[in-house]
Amino acid sequence: MVKIVTRNELQVRLGANPSLVLLEALPEKYYNDWHLPGALHFPHDQARSLAPVVVPHKAAEIVVYCASKTCQNSHIAANVLQQIGYTNVAVYAGGKEDWKEEVAV
């Protein structure tokens, strides 16, 4: 089962671990429109083939996100990462929608 992190937990993790890999599991159009600072494009339907290139170290700390709490792309990508041997994977379930709420405040 994939760990879930909140916005606050993600912010703490990003501050504590500059090598954390933040992945956006949405199609390119949405990534290009806007993405979280430092995030890499990682479409969920290409997770298996992109993983070795984007995240070569299977012990790397990885957080995957997508559009919102109802979007499942991040969960799909995180599950694939775990299936192929990545050991430190979490999902920021609130995604872009939740992150924008923080910025809007």
Accessible surface in RSA format (square Angstrom, percent):
REM  Atomic radii and reference values for relative SASA: ProtOr
REM  Chains: A
REM  Algorithm: Lee & Richards
REM  Probe-radius: 1.40
REM  Slices: 20
REM RES _ NUM      All-atoms   Total-Side   Main-Chain    Non-polar    All polar
REM                ABS   REL    ABS   REL    ABS   REL    ABS   REL    ABS   REL
RES MET A   1   219.83 113.8 148.72  98.4  71.11 169.3 122.83 104.4  96.99 128.5
RES VAL A   2    13.81   9.1   6.29   5.7   7.52  18.1   6.41   5.6   7.40  20.1
RES LYS A   3    98.48  48.0  90.42  55.5   8.06  19.2  75.36  67.8  23.12  24.6
RES ILE A   4    91.42  52.0  66.21  49.3  25.20  60.7  66.21  47.7  25.20  68.4
RES VAL A   5     4.42   2.9   2.53   2.3   1.89   4.5   2.56   2.2   1.85   5.0
RES THR A   6    77.07  54.8  71.14  72.1   5.94  14.1  73.59  98.8   3.49   5.3
RES ARG A   7    44.18  18.6  41.75  21.3   2.43   5.8   4.57   6.2  39.62  24.0
RES ASN A   8    98.20  67.7  96.17  92.9   2.03   4.9  25.27  60.8  72.94  70.5
RES GLU A   9    82.86  47.6  78.51  59.4   4.35  10.4  34.53  66.8  48.32  39.5
RES LEU A  10     0.00   0.0   0.00   0.0   0.00   0.0   0.00   0.0   0.00   0.0
RES GLN A  11    66.69  37.3  55.60  40.6  11.09  26.4  26.74  56.9  39.95  30.3
RES VAL A  12   106.54  70.1  98.42  89.1   8.13  19.6 105.07  91.3   1.47   4.0
RES ARG A  13    59.43  25.0  57.11  29.1   2.32   5.5  17.63  24.1  41.80  25.3
RES LEU A  14    55.56  30.9  44.62  31.9  10.94  27.5  44.88  31.5  10.68  28.7
RES GLY A  15    67.84  83.7   0.00   N/A  67.84  83.7  39.09 107.3  28.75  64.4
RES ALA A  16    83.23  76.5  44.58  68.8  38.66  87.9  55.33  77.9  27.90  73.9
RES ASN A  17    39.39  27.2  37.51  36.2   1.88   4.5  14.47  34.8  24.91  24.1
RES PRO A  18   128.70  93.8  94.53  86.2  34.17 124.2 101.58  83.9  27.12 168.5
RES SER A  19    85.52  72.3  67.30  89.8  18.22  42.0  54.48 116.0  31.05  43.5
RES LEU A  20    16.52   9.2   0.30   0.2  16.23  40.8   0.30   0.2  16.23  43.7
RES VAL A  21    24.66  16.2  21.35  19.3   3.31   8.0  24.66  21.4   0.00   0.0
RES LEU A  22     4.98   2.8   3.13   2.2   1.85   4.7   3.13   2.2   1.85   5.0
RES LEU A  23     0.00   0.0   0.00   0.0   0.00   0.0   0.00   0.0   0.00   0.0
RES GLU A  24     0.00   0.0   0.00   0.0   0.00   0.0   0.00   0.0   0.00   0.0
RES ALA A  25     0.00   0.0   0.00   0.0   0.00   0.0   0.00   0.0   0.00   0.0
RES LEU A  26    11.98   6.7  11.93   8.5   0.06   0.1  11.98   8.4   0.00   0.0
RES PRO A  27    63.99  46.6  59.65  54.4   4.34  15.8  63.82  52.7   0.17   1.0
RES GLU A  28   105.75  60.7 101.54  76.8   4.21  10.0  22.75  44.0  83.00  67.8
RES LYS A  29   126.66  61.8 116.42  71.4  10.24  24.4  98.27  88.5  28.39  30.2
RES TYR A  30   105.23  49.1 104.73  59.6   0.50   1.3  62.59  47.0  42.64  52.6
RES TYR A  31    36.75  17.2  36.75  20.9   0.00   0.0  19.99  15.0  16.76  20.7
RES ASN A  32    99.53  68.6  68.69  66.4  30.84  74.3  26.68  64.2  72.85  70.4
RES ASP A  33    94.75  66.4  61.80  61.5  32.95  77.9  27.97  65.8  66.78  66.6
RES TRP A  34    82.15  33.0  76.60  37.1   5.55  13.0  56.65  30.2  25.50  41.4
RES HIS A  35    62.56  34.2  52.56  36.5  10.00  25.6  30.24  31.2  32.31  37.6
RES LEU A  36     0.16   0.1   0.16   0.1   0.00   0.0   0.16   0.1   0.00   0.0
RES PRO A  37    95.73  69.8  77.51  70.7  18.22  66.2  88.02  72.7   7.71  47.9
RES GLY A  38    69.47  85.7   0.00   N/A  69.47  85.7  43.51 119.4  25.97  58.2
RES ALA A  39     4.20   3.9   0.00   0.0   4.20   9.5   0.00   0.0   4.20  11.1
RES LEU A  40    79.04  44.0  78.73  56.3   0.31   0.8  79.04  55.5   0.00   0.0
RES HIS A  41    50.80  27.8  38.33  26.6  12.48  31.9  21.56  22.2  29.24  34.0
RES PHE A  42     0.00   0.0   0.00   0.0   0.00   0.0   0.00   0.0   0.00   0.0
RES PRO A  43     9.24   6.7   9.19   8.4   0.05   0.2   9.24   7.6   0.00   0.0
RES HIS A  44    47.22  25.8  43.02  29.9   4.20  10.7  22.41  23.1  24.81  28.9
RES ASP A  45   110.43  77.4  72.93  72.6  37.50  88.7  34.54  81.3  75.89  75.7
RES GLN A  46    86.43  48.3  81.96  59.9   4.47  10.6  24.97  53.2  61.45  46.6
RES ALA A  47     1.48   1.4   0.46   0.7   1.02   2.3   0.46   0.6   1.02   2.7
RES ARG A  48   132.86  55.8 125.18  63.8   7.68  18.3  68.62  93.8  64.24  38.9
RES SER A  49    82.35  69.6  61.21  81.7  21.14  48.7  56.27 119.8  26.08  36.5
RES LEU A  50    44.67  24.9  44.67  32.0   0.00   0.0  44.67  31.4   0.00   0.0
RES ALA A  51     0.00   0.0   0.00   0.0   0.00   0.0   0.00   0.0   0.00   0.0
RES PRO A  52    80.84  58.9  68.06  62.0  12.78  46.5  70.70  58.4  10.15  63.1
RES VAL A  53   118.13  77.7  95.32  86.3  22.81  55.0 101.06  87.8  17.07  46.3
RES VAL A  54    38.37  25.2  19.09  17.3  19.27  46.4  24.75  21.5  13.62  36.9
RES VAL A  55     2.26   1.5   1.62   1.5   0.63   1.5   2.26   2.0   0.00   0.0
RES PRO A  56    88.44  64.5  64.39  58.7  24.05  87.4  66.01  54.5  22.43 139.4
RES HIS A  57   133.90  73.2 130.38  90.6   3.52   9.0  86.97  89.6  46.93  54.6
RES LYS A  58   101.58  49.6  95.92  58.9   5.66  13.5  61.20  55.1  40.38  43.0
RES ALA A  59    78.57  72.2  62.13  95.9  16.44  37.4  62.72  88.3  15.84  42.0
RES ALA A  60    24.09  22.2  12.09  18.7  12.00  27.3  23.54  33.1   0.55   1.5
RES GLU A  61    29.86  17.1  23.91  18.1   5.95  14.2   5.12   9.9  24.74  20.2
RES ILE A  62     0.71   0.4   0.00   0.0   0.71   1.7   0.00   0.0   0.71   1.9
RES VAL A  63     0.00   0.0   0.00   0.0   0.00   0.0   0.00   0.0   0.00   0.0
RES VAL A  64     0.00   0.0   0.00   0.0   0.00   0.0   0.00   0.0   0.00   0.0
RES TYR A  65     0.00   0.0   0.00   0.0   0.00   0.0   0.00   0.0   0.00   0.0
RES CYS A  66     1.55   1.2   1.01   1.1   0.53   1.2   0.00   0.0   1.55   1.7
RES ALA A  67    39.43  36.3  36.90  57.0   2.52   5.7  36.98  52.1   2.45   6.5
RES SER A  68    17.92  15.1  17.32  23.1   0.59   1.4   8.74  18.6   9.18  12.9
RES LYS A  69   148.79  72.6 133.30  81.8  15.50  36.9  76.77  69.1  72.02  76.7
RES THR A  70   121.03  86.1  98.95 100.3  22.09  52.6  82.88 111.3  38.15  57.7
RES CYS A  71    25.25  19.1  14.63  16.3  10.61  24.9  14.77  37.4  10.48  11.3
RES GLN A  72    97.04  54.3  92.43  67.6   4.61  11.0  47.32 100.7  49.72  37.7
RES ASN A  73    25.38  17.5  25.38  24.5   0.00   0.0   0.00   0.0  25.38  24.5
RES SER A  74     1.05   0.9   1.05   1.4   0.00   0.0   0.00   0.0   1.05   1.5
RES HIS A  75    40.94  22.4  40.94  28.5   0.00   0.0  22.38  23.1  18.56  21.6
RES ILE A  76    78.93  44.9  76.18  56.8   2.75   6.6  78.66  56.6   0.27   0.7
RES ALA A  77     0.00   0.0   0.00   0.0   0.00   0.0   0.00   0.0   0.00   0.0
RES ALA A  78     0.00   0.0   0.00   0.0   0.00   0.0   0.00   0.0   0.00   0.0
RES ASN A  79    64.55  44.5  63.54  61.4   1.01   2.4  13.74  33.1  50.82  49.1
RES VAL A  80    22.83  15.0  22.83  20.7   0.00   0.0  22.83  19.8   0.00   0.0
RES LEU A  81     0.00   0.0   0.00   0.0   0.00   0.0   0.00   0.0   0.00   0.0
RES GLN A  82    61.57  34.4  46.29  33.8  15.28  36.4  17.84  38.0  43.73  33.2
RES GLN A  83   128.35  71.8  87.92  64.3  40.43  96.3  43.35  92.3  85.00  64.5
RES ILE A  84    38.58  22.0  26.58  19.8  12.00  28.9  34.40  24.8   4.19  11.4
RES GLY A  85    34.59  42.7   0.00   N/A  34.59  42.7  28.85  79.2   5.73  12.8
RES TYR A  86     6.69   3.1   1.74   1.0   4.96  12.9   0.25   0.2   6.45   7.9
RES THR A  87   106.61  75.8  73.56  74.6  33.05  78.8  71.15  95.6  35.47  53.6
RES ASN A  88    46.45  32.0  45.59  44.1   0.86   2.1   9.53  22.9  36.92  35.7
RES VAL A  89     0.71   0.5   0.00   0.0   0.71   1.7   0.05   0.0   0.66   1.8
RES ALA A  90     0.50   0.5   0.45   0.7   0.05   0.1   0.45   0.6   0.05   0.1
RES VAL A  91     0.00   0.0   0.00   0.0   0.00   0.0   0.00   0.0   0.00   0.0
RES TYR A  92     1.49   0.7   1.06   0.6   0.43   1.1   1.06   0.8   0.43   0.5
RES ALA A  93    22.85  21.0  19.97  30.8   2.88   6.5  20.75  29.2   2.11   5.6
RES GLY A  94     7.32   9.0   0.00   N/A   7.32   9.0   2.22   6.1   5.11  11.4
RES GLY A  95     0.33   0.4   0.00   N/A   0.33   0.4   0.33   0.9   0.00   0.0
RES LYS A  96    20.55  10.0  20.55  12.6   0.00   0.0  15.27  13.7   5.29   5.6
RES GLU A  97    98.42  56.5  92.02  69.6   6.40  15.2  30.32  58.6  68.10  55.6
RES ASP A  98    23.93  16.8  22.83  22.7   1.10   2.6   5.13  12.1  18.80  18.7
RES TRP A  99    27.33  11.0  27.33  13.2   0.00   0.0  19.84  10.6   7.48  12.1
RES LYS A 100   109.02  53.2 106.70  65.5   2.32   5.5  54.81  49.3  54.21  57.7
RES GLU A 101    96.84  55.6  91.32  69.1   5.51  13.1  39.32  76.1  57.52  47.0
RES GLU A 102    74.76  42.9  67.03  50.7   7.74  18.4  11.40  22.1  63.36  51.7
RES VAL A 103   106.13  69.8  81.68  73.9  24.45  58.9  87.99  76.5  18.14  49.2
RES ALA A 104    90.46  83.2  49.24  76.0  41.22  93.8  60.68  85.5  29.78  78.9
RES VAL A 105   158.80 104.5 102.61  92.9  56.20 135.4 128.53 111.7  30.28  82.1
END  Absolute sums over single chains surface
CHAIN  1 A     5716.5       4612.1       1104.4       3406.0       2310.5
END  Absolute sums over all chains
TOTAL          5716.5       4612.1       1104.4       3406.0       2310.5
